[in-house]
């Protein structure tokens, strides 16, 4: 279970950094008067996925 928890935690960290990248792209598009909503939606999705994966990791860590 510990290995599985570590895998989920690592995936959560990766998804968190991907969401940061999408939020940064959205911010740059906003400065250039582009379409930041597409990147913000993707950023929110990846952020939610990272929260879910971190939660699963915590649950598996305590089992």
C-alpha positions as CSV (number, residue, x, y, z in Angstrom):
1,X,0.0,0.0,0.0
2,X,2.9,2.3,0.7
3,X,4.2,2.0,-2.8
4,X,0.8,2.6,-4.3
5,X,0.4,5.7,-2.1
6,X,3.7,7.0,-3.2
7,X,2.7,6.5,-6.9
8,X,-0.5,8.5,-6.3
9,X,1.4,11.2,-4.5
10,X,3.9,11.5,-7.3
11,X,1.2,11.7,-9.8
12,X,-0.6,14.4,-7.8
13,X,2.6,16.5,-7.7
14,X,3.0,16.2,-11.5
15,X,-0.6,17.2,-12.1
16,X,-0.2,20.2,-9.7
17,X,2.9,21.4,-11.7
18,X,1.0,20.9,-15.0
19,X,-1.9,23.0,-13.6
20,X,0.6,25.8,-12.7
21,X,1.9,25.7,-16.3
22,X,-1.6,26.1,-17.7
23,X,-2.4,28.9,-15.3
24,X,0.8,30.7,-16.3
25,X,0.0,30.3,-20.0
26,X,-3.5,31.7,-19.3
27,X,-2.0,34.7,-17.5
28,X,0.3,35.4,-20.4
29,X,-2.6,35.1,-22.9
30,X,-4.5,37.6,-20.8
31,X,-1.7,40.1,-21.1
32,X,-1.7,39.7,-24.8
33,X,-5.5,39.9,-25.0
34,X,-5.8,36.3,-26.1
35,X,-8.2,33.6,-24.9
36,X,-7.1,32.7,-21.4
37,X,-10.3,30.8,-20.5
38,X,-9.2,27.7,-22.4
39,X,-6.0,27.5,-20.4
40,X,-7.7,28.4,-17.1
41,X,-10.2,25.5,-17.6
42,X,-7.4,23.1,-18.2
43,X,-5.5,24.4,-15.2
44,X,-8.6,24.0,-13.0
45,X,-9.1,20.4,-14.3
46,X,-5.5,19.5,-13.6
47,X,-5.7,21.2,-10.2
48,X,-8.8,19.2,-9.3
49,X,-7.1,16.0,-10.5
50,X,-4.1,16.7,-8.3
51,X,-6.3,17.3,-5.3
52,X,-8.1,14.0,-5.9
53,X,-4.9,12.0,-6.4
54,X,-3.4,13.6,-3.2
55,X,-6.5,12.6,-1.3
56,X,-6.4,9.0,-2.6
57,X,-2.7,9.0,-1.6
58,X,-3.5,10.1,1.9
59,X,-6.3,7.5,2.3
60,X,-3.9,4.7,1.1
61,X,-1.2,5.9,3.4
62,X,-3.4,5.5,6.5
63,X,-4.7,2.1,5.5
